């Protein structure tokens, strides 16, 4: 079973996912919103929408996964990473 890391600070959270895992389930970086971040080949998918898109697709193909939580305290360094460009499917927020 695959393990993913969920990072959180005082205001938000992100699921860290490698671009290879995204491609392996048929998604592309362009499908995620500019509220997520990228550092190298790792995307940090924001918790409100983007992480859910990934999780639903992952579970449909592979079933469950394990996640571990890392608390970054007041402000995560993830906020200093590059934001993703505006995607195509998650630009509308509900």
N, C-alpha and C positions, 0 to 999 in steps of 0.2 A: 504494500500500500504506500502510495506517495505521500510525502510530508511537505506542506507549504508553511511558510512563516507569515504571520499576521503581525504587523507593526502598528503601534498606536501611540499617540501623544495625548495631551490633555484635550485636544479639540477634534481629532479625526483618526482614521485608521486606514491601512492599506494592506492588501494581500500581495506578497512578493511572488512573482511568477516569471520564469524564464521565457524568453521569446520562443525557444524550441518547444516548450510545453503548449504555448498558445497555438503555434503552427500545427502541432501534432493532433489537435482537436478541431482543426479546420477554421480557426479564427485568425484574424490579422490585427496588427497594431492599430490600423485605421478604424477598427470597429469600436475603439474605446475613446472616451472623452478627454478633453484637456484638463480634467480634474485629477487625472492620474499622472504619474511621473515615470521617468526612465533614467536608469544609470547603467550604462553598458548594455549587456544583453538581459537585464532584469527590468521588468515593469513592476511598478508599485500601483496596483489597481485600487482606486478609491472605494471605500466600503459601501457607499450608498447605492451605486448602480453598477459600475464596471466590474467589481469583484463578483457580483451576482451573475453577470453575463458569463464570466469565465466558469464559475462554480456550476451553474446549470449545465453548461456544455460538457464540462469535465465529468460530472456525475452521469450524464446521459451515455457517455462512452465508456468510462472507467469505473463508475460507481463511486463509493465514498473515498475520502482521503483524510489524512490526519493534518491538523494544523497546530502549530505552537505559537504562543503569544509572546511578543517582545514589547515591553513598555518603555518608550523613549522619554518618559517624563513629561515635562511641560511643553517642549517643542522638539519635534523629530527633525533630524538632518535630512530626511526624505524631502522636506519642503524646499530644500535648496537644489534638488535635482532638476533636470530639464522636464518641463511639462510636455505631455504628448500633444501633437498637433490636433486640431479639431477633427474628430472622426466623422463617420457617416451615420451610424445607427444610434448613437447615444447623445446627440446634440440637443435633444428635446428632453427636458426634465419634467417629471410628473409630480 
